[in-house]
Amino acid sequence: MSREVKGFIVRDDFISSSNTVVSPVYELSDIGLTYAKNKLQYYSSLDQLYSMYVFKLNGLTGLNQTEVNDIINVVKKFSEFLTSNFVVNKQQSIILFVNMYNSQNPTKTITDFNYNTIISHNNIKTTDYITFNIYGIVCNFWLSDLAFRTFYPEYDISIVLPFNNFASIVSTTNEFVTAIDNFNLIEFNRRIEENKSNIPPTYTRIINIPYRVPNTSIMKNVYFAFNIYGSQGNYDHILKLKLYDMFINTLNLNSAFIENVFPTILNINEFFIIPRWDKVAIPSQVGQVGINSQISLSYNEPFNINKFIKVYNNTDFLRRNTYNVPFDYNNILLQITNGYYTEPSIRDFANYYSDFITVTSTHPDFSRMRQRTQRFITLLENMLSVADSGSSAELFNKISGNSNYRFTIISRSNISYLSFFFEEHYYYVIPRYEYFNNL
């Protein structure tokens, strides 16, 4: 398992004395501090000005003091390098800094170094986001509160059920209906606050998921609350899936029963788009980017779509519901998978976009498609251009620079996707670097 850490670097002398003003770098806002329910804070033992908040660990239970010191030291030294050196471009700065750092630290070298945007403040230069590998640990750290709150992809969700005895009565119709009719909002609010355990969430949401009385058409409102830590968890479909997972794996309820009594819980319309970044027709050369290939076996193409879509554990569904879709962007082959829980009438990509053809918006046949399909192709061109990123830093940079759409990064079953809601569906595109990480 790969080892990875995501967090924020703080520097004490940059922290504002006002809680309404946040420094452009090295200070985390009160709302930013809510992005994980359980986070860790580490201090450098070499420079007391610096500390780090760790919001997410993968393959690690924690960091030792040496690792903390050296991770912070990379960030510190890079800021010193930017401040004291004039470099022509980003690529040059990366090469020069990595060579310098590794020559000075031969026993703790760094690789895969990248950063996003340079920020100047208080006579220093630093970056809003930095990523590198040290000791075999993939480090992803934000230094700008604004960038962190915009792009941090992880989230934690705590669920508050409408009744304390929900699990014991949900299968007993009369008791459950009585509980619904006697629902106490004040008591519910008390339990929502209790669930926070004195750890403020980013958001608290209440969603109505109607209960259908068995063997009738009667629907009754049932309210579920969610304490959400991290902005990317604040989507109805994410919350519904989290609740459904709780029903199945914690309360041990039968899926058929859940879908019968809460018929709208899985009304989630989505498409997953997996660009085959590894299929290359012409490799990249000096001064020329590579060109992708759309060629695939007609009858025996190796199946591995489940490496990139892990939210569904039904591989037969993935096989039956994935289409090969050639696309004009860099001659790339897409694999587009229908959403497992999407409404049947709009589930099938081939039917929903039956007039989809592989042309650009400048082609004379573009106007022959329906306007919805034209808009989707324009969206897809933008999403692929942004997702064609070799690192998370490059992805963040492209999202920031795209003025046409406000894309987000959402983590689903530990896979990060570029996401956007368009008309009736959520669309998820796996970025190039994430694709190769899971290939």
Steps between C-alpha positions, in 0.01 A plus 500: 500500500631844411571736787352847468438804717281805432511807716578866558823677603472781756760766588437687825635839396250512211192440714275805526391625842145543363276200449331683211822543300698204366851532362533406130752231600596294805173559687200271515158655556249384758288348224806330349567333834163322469601301190566181698336375815815327619816687406851501637732792570877462495770754589849530360766444764753685280306821437229587751329738255371210291237237561275283288141387513447152358148451370539167323738205529504201266714198585629676812389519861704815563829676436816482709692813596767449234238476228323809632824700513604402150159558340481848651863563401422435131222761513720747689796459265284535191364830630854620566601390149211689335567810707872522430515377138363631175391219269364526149222244525344238719681204346835667553420576863404137564819362344727750674339458841488119495864476390607746767296338778607144419867595479474657846293211642635181337345267762150648476450587136170609348335391174181583308524861613238746371310807609207713387508882516766727652375753758696802623422627851696670779818512291506126434389279214340164544228291336135425572550124454803271491543127441805273519615155606738453793575174685250334265222725633296699248458843661220734397500826694313825461645830621208721395169483683306605191657226286449244776132579546445494124690186402538267798315189373448294816212513747356330809127456559324418827137392471223573751196273463154646564437281807729348759336160450493525119675165441267303727171639363560569130391147407183523708251707306264606780779603737687686229193691381420595860856626546470711183172651618653583839826638357649754742702768322650638821620155609637442149694827515643403839635175356646682198699722736599202714628320189751781437687403819603866537678484162337761272411367153537688173129452432198346668236381256154352549352299213149367466495145365130403492386170647249297301266308728525137380215378277366854459573812297520713816823698532613653830785747550803363684790729582866398521779732613861509388791672668740555211873562537638629168323690222506213248268292718223758470312337211166322523616194305807460722285521814240256368765243408661540841163439668429201275840353588418546871167320454673205333829465689422638846129437553503179292180587315406317181557704183163401350325611819686834504414578138138406563438719805738783399448497123680831431820424691683381190364756254854599400566572135862474393744401227862395553744591222833316483734641235744231389804714563731200454400433137755692294527516122795740475725544806595848615827643370702812573275790413205276405231348720397140450180397326265241645362193325135399465575143388363224723433129458153430368429183697766446766605833645647444851248604768635729772240777529448391863846642579369848426139471621495349848170639627317204341605147591292343221748421222228346281319834503821682406556261208146539368482875548831633369533646150809569292460858379760654265547870561676775311709632791851379414342204317418334833286194570252545786325229694172635634310303764135541589413575862382198696235703683404733217131526413428234233358753253828694486750230597625382162769725351445370147130586515539826689754627248382299201610774257854525643762524223875549519538854373616828648285810539658646184395206280202566265319188632518622862172691462319185385508364855242603755592804705530291817757277330685804365518646851623168638779475242613853586497407869690177429768685303555723803501212747752297299726801456506549878520127585799458268730572792813320609464593867252634751681837491451526125135405540443772761671752278282412203180513706597846623570616147180366345250785486230309310395254772541472875634146529556322830710205612307230682638181655280192450629179662852649514502592129519873426288622208447828326127557548224719364119496513348557156124507440384162636825320588817520702804435279826357633822500295811331636810723464800361313727476807229323702438259213863389495509477879225237482590326175 
